[in-house]
């Protein structure tokens, strides 16, 4: 059985937008048969949270350049999940990445 994947959703304040995209991501991945555990935080606390939480994927509603992920951890823009424009593509990309992790 596949493991539970850890996703970190980062936004400016760590409240509304990260919570919204986290829920959208979780629902979208569940529909694709992928279980996730999602934590939200602000950009300011992201470095500490990343160190402790060790996410498989980071989802950001802020500029992806403002986040310094651990080496090898992809950062995806959460904006499509916020607006709905291109959300299926982002969900498919994240699902494909997590599925590939299972094969390693």
N, C-alpha and C positions, 0 to 999 in steps of 0.2 A: 504494500500500500504506500502511496506517496506521502511524504511528510507534510506537515502543516507549514506553509510558507509564511515568512514574516515580511510584511510590507510596512514601510514608514511613509506616512503622508505628511508633507511639510507645507505650511502656508505662512503668511506673514505673522499672524498672531497665534496660530495653533488651535483655532476654534472653529468657526463656521465653515470656511471653504474646505479645510482639510477633512473635516468630519463629513461633509457632503461628498467629496470625491472618494473618500475611503468607503463609504456605504455603496456608492455607485460601482466602485471597483469590486468590492466584495460580492455584490449581487451578480455582476457581469462574469466574474470568475467562477462563482458557484454554478452558473448556467453552463459553464464550460467544464464542469466537473473538477474544479480546483479549489481546495480549501485554503483559506488564508486567515492569518491573525494580523490585524491592522492596528497600528498605533499612530496617533497624530501628535504633532508638535509644531512649535514655531521655528522659524529660521534661526533665531537666537539660541535656542536650546538644541538644535539639530545635531551639532557635533558630539555633544555628550550623549544624547539619546542613541545616535548611530553606534557609538562605541559600546554601549551596554546592550542594546537591542539586537545588534548584528542583523540588519534586514537583508533579505534576498534582493529586494527591489525598493527603490525610493521613488515616490510619486510627489511631484512638486507643483504647487500652483503659483509659485514665484519663479523668477528666472533660475533656470537650472544651473547657471554659472555661479549663483550665490551659495551653492551647496558644495561642500567638499566631501564626497562620499569615500568610503573605504575603497581601496583599489579593487577593481573587478565588480563593483556593485553598480548596476545601471541606474540612471536617473531618467525617469519619464516625465513629460509634462502632463500635469493633471488638468490643464485648461480644457481639453476636449471633453473630459468627463464633467466639467462644470457647465460648459455651454451646450453639450450634446453634439456639437459639430466635430465629426471625426472620432467619436467615442468608441465605435466598434473597432476601428483600426487600432487604437491604443490598447483596448482590451485584448484584441487578437495578438498584438506584439508581446504584451506582458505574459499572456497565457503561453505563447510559444516559447518565450524565454524560460519560464518556470518549468515547462514540460521538458525542455532540454536539460535542465539541471538534474532531473531524475535519471537521465541517461548517463551522467558522468560518474 
